[in-house]
Amino acid sequence: MINLIFIILFIQNIYLINCSFGPSYTNTIILNDTKIIDKDFDCEYVRYVQNPKTMGKGDANEFQKPLFEVKNGATLKRCIISGNVGTKGAVDGIHCTGSCTIKDCWNLQVGEDAITLISTNSNSVYNIIGGGAMNARGKVVQFDGAGQLNIDGFYIKNAQIGIRSCGNCDQQFTRKINVKNLKVENLQAGQFIVGVNKNYNDYAVLKNIQILGSSAKSVFVCKVFEGNKVHANPKVLDMEDNKGADGKYCIYGVNDIKYGN
């Protein structure tokens, strides 16, 4: 009997980790409102979706509620989120309102954004470790606040834009972005993995970036913008590709950008 239980658990574990995009979910919980995370919380690979009657249908429109709001110092891990049946996406995904760690969290159907960082404290540090997001009609990671973003081992699939320092927020800050071991697949041609604002002295450091899909050679590794505070479309100043970066706002070497498997 003990051996049988062990075999069942072993098979279940293999099933959880071997699938086309992230782990399979073990159960589903419907949220009527944003779930506040003020200490470490482990979802244990339960899938969270919104109640569309109270949280909306999860399209790409601005100012939607997030499924999770992660407070300063908290960690959210092993979560799977997506839109509910009949909706267009997982509303505004995850918000970090202070320093946070998002570990091994997967968004299967991005609504507005997958992860949004909104602390105004310049000492804030946001860590995104593992996990991924797919099916985004807009941005995956939206950096609206201040501080430093560290991404390690994240996977972006079927998205328009990867990671963006806000180009037209009411409040603007210097934002520091460090990205390593990132896999990007089927990003929209002509769009970018990371976008930064020159006039606010942003910078992005990229290491070991893997670009996949038919659009791979048409994707810019990093775009440099002139940001603003008046909600206008930011002006593109520079577009960096796989041949090298400017070394100040977009920082990476030729060998840091890889194509294919």
Residue pairs with C-beta under 8 A, 6 or more apart in sequence:
15 24
16 23
16 24
16 26
16 45
17 23
21 106
21 108
21 132
21 134
21 155
21 157
22 80
22 106
22 108
22 131
22 132
22 155
23 45
23 78
23 80
23 106
24 45
25 45
25 46
25 47
25 80
26 44
26 45
26 46
26 47
27 46
27 47
28 46
28 47
28 48
28 49
29 46
29 47
29 48
29 49
30 48
30 49
30 50
30 51
30 84
31 48
31 49
31 50
31 51
31 55
31 67
32 51
32 54
32 55
33 54
33 55
33 65
34 55
34 65
34 66
34 67
34 68
34 69
34 95
35 48
35 67
35 68
35 69
36 69
36 71
37 68
37 69
37 70
37 71
37 74
37 76
38 71
38 74
39 74
40 74
40 75
40 77
41 74
41 75
41 76
41 77
42 77
42 78
43 76
43 77
43 78
43 79
43 80
43 105
44 78
45 78
45 79
45 80
46 79
46 80
47 80
47 81
47 82
47 108
48 67
48 68
48 79
48 80
48 81
49 67
49 81
49 82
49 83
49 84
49 87
49 90
50 56
50 58
50 65
50 67
50 83
50 84
50 87
50 90
50 91
51 84
52 58
52 84
52 86
52 87
55 64
55 65
55 67
55 91
56 64
56 65
56 87
56 91
57 83
57 86
57 87
57 88
58 64
58 83
58 84
58 87
58 88
58 89
58 90
58 91
58 109
58 111
58 112
59 88
59 89
59 111
59 112
59 137
60 88
60 89
60 111
60 112
60 137
60 138
61 112
62 112
64 91
64 92
64 111
64 112
65 91
65 92
66 91
66 92
66 93
66 94
66 95
66 116
67 81
67 90
67 91
67 92
67 93
67 94
68 76
68 79
68 81
68 93
68 94
68 95
69 94
69 95
69 97
70 76
70 94
70 95
70 96
70 97
70 98
70 100
70 102
71 97
71 98
71 100
72 97
72 98
72 99
72 100
72 119
72 124
73 98
73 99
73 100
74 100
74 101
75 100
75 101
75 102
75 103
76 94
76 100
76 101
76 102
76 103
76 105
77 101
77 102
77 103
77 104
77 105
78 103
78 104
78 105
79 94
79 105
79 106
80 105
80 106
80 108
81 90
81 93
81 94
81 105
81 106
81 107
81 108
82 89
82 90
82 107
82 108
82 109
83 89
83 90
83 91
83 109
83 111
87 111
88 109
88 111
89 109
89 110
89 111
89 112
89 135
89 137
90 107
90 108
90 109
90 110
90 111
90 114
91 111
91 112
92 111
92 112
92 113
92 116
93 107
93 110
93 111
93 112
93 113
93 114
93 115
93 116
93 133
94 102
94 105
94 107
94 114
94 115
94 116
95 115
95 116
95 117
95 118
96 102
96 115
96 116
96 117
96 118
96 119
96 126
96 145
97 118
97 119
98 119
98 121
98 124
99 119
99 121
99 123
99 124
99 125
99 126
99 147
100 126
100 127
101 127
101 129
102 115
102 126
102 127
102 128
102 129
102 131
103 127
103 129
103 130
103 131
104 129
104 130
104 131
105 130
105 131
106 131
106 132
106 133
107 114
107 115
107 132
107 133
107 134
108 134
108 135
109 134
109 135
110 133
110 134
110 135
110 136
110 137
110 138
110 140
110 159
112 138
113 136
113 138
113 139
113 140
113 141
113 142
114 133
114 136
114 140
114 141
115 128
115 133
115 140
115 141
115 142
116 141
116 142
116 144
117 124
117 126
117 141
117 142
117 143
117 144
117 145
117 147
117 149
118 144
118 145
119 126
119 145
119 146
119 147
120 145
120 146
120 171
120 173
121 145
121 146
121 147
122 146
122 147
122 173
122 174
123 147
124 145
124 146
124 147
124 148
125 147
125 148
125 150
126 143
126 147
126 148
126 149
126 150
127 150
127 152
128 141
128 149
128 150
128 151
128 152
128 154
129 152
129 153
130 152
130 153
130 154
131 153
131 154
131 155
132 154
132 155
132 156
132 157
132 183
133 140
133 141
133 154
133 155
133 156
133 157
133 159
134 156
134 157
134 158
134 159
135 157
135 158
135 159
136 156
136 158
136 159
136 160
136 161
137 160
138 160
138 161
139 159
139 160
139 161
139 162
139 163
139 164
140 156
140 159
140 161
140 162
140 163
141 149
141 151
141 162
141 163
141 164
142 164
142 166
143 149
143 163
143 164
143 165
143 166
143 175
143 177
144 166
144 169
145 173
145 175
146 173
146 174
146 175
147 173
147 175
147 176
148 175
148 176
148 177
148 178
149 163
149 175
149 176
149 177
149 178
150 178
151 163
151 177
151 178
151 179
151 180
151 182
152 180
152 181
153 180
153 181
153 182
154 179
154 181
154 182
154 183
155 182
155 183
155 184
155 185
156 162
156 182
156 183
156 184
156 185
156 187
156 193
157 184
157 185
157 186
158 185
158 186
159 184
159 186
159 187
159 188
160 187
160 188
160 191
161 187
161 188
161 191
161 192
161 195
162 184
162 187
162 191
162 192
162 193
162 194
163 177
163 179
163 193
163 194
163 195
163 204
164 194
164 195
165 175
165 177
165 195
165 196
165 197
165 200
165 202
165 204
165 227
166 172
166 227
167 195
167 197
167 225
167 227
167 228
167 233
167 234
168 227
168 228
168 229
168 230
168 231
168 232
168 233
168 234
169 229
170 229
170 231
171 229
172 197
172 200
172 227
172 228
172 229
173 200
174 200
174 201
174 202
175 196
175 197
175 200
175 202
176 202
176 203
177 194
177 196
177 202
177 203
177 204
177 205
178 204
178 205
179 193
179 194
179 204
179 205
179 206
179 207
179 209
180 206
180 207
180 208
181 207
181 208
182 193
182 206
182 208
182 209
182 210
183 210
183 212
184 193
184 209
184 210
184 211
184 212
184 219
185 211
185 212
185 213
186 212
186 213
186 214
186 215
187 193
187 211
187 213
187 215
187 216
187 219
188 215
188 219
189 215
189 218
189 219
190 218
190 219
190 220
191 219
191 220
192 219
192 220
192 221
192 222
192 223
192 239
193 206
193 209
193 211
193 219
193 220
193 221
193 222
194 204
194 206
194 221
194 222
194 223
194 250
195 222
195 223
195 224
195 225
196 202
196 203
196 204
196 222
196 223
196 224
196 225
196 249
196 250
197 224
197 225
197 226
197 227
197 234
198 224
198 225
198 226
198 227
198 237
198 238
198 249
199 226
199 227
200 227
202 249
203 248
203 249
203 250
203 251
204 222
204 249
204 250
204 251
205 251
205 252
206 221
206 222
206 245
206 250
206 251
206 252
206 256
206 257
207 252
207 256
208 256
208 258
209 221
209 252
209 256
209 257
209 258
210 258
210 259
211 219
211 221
211 242
211 257
211 258
211 259
212 259
212 260
212 261
216 259
216 260
217 259
220 239
220 240
220 241
221 240
221 241
221 242
221 245
221 250
221 252
221 257
222 239
222 240
222 245
222 249
222 250
222 252
223 236
223 238
223 239
223 240
224 236
224 237
224 238
224 239
224 240
224 246
224 249
224 250
225 234
225 235
225 236
225 237
226 234
226 235
226 237
227 234
228 234
238 246
238 249
238 250
240 246
240 250
242 254
242 257
242 259
243 254
244 252
244 253
244 254
245 251
245 252
245 253
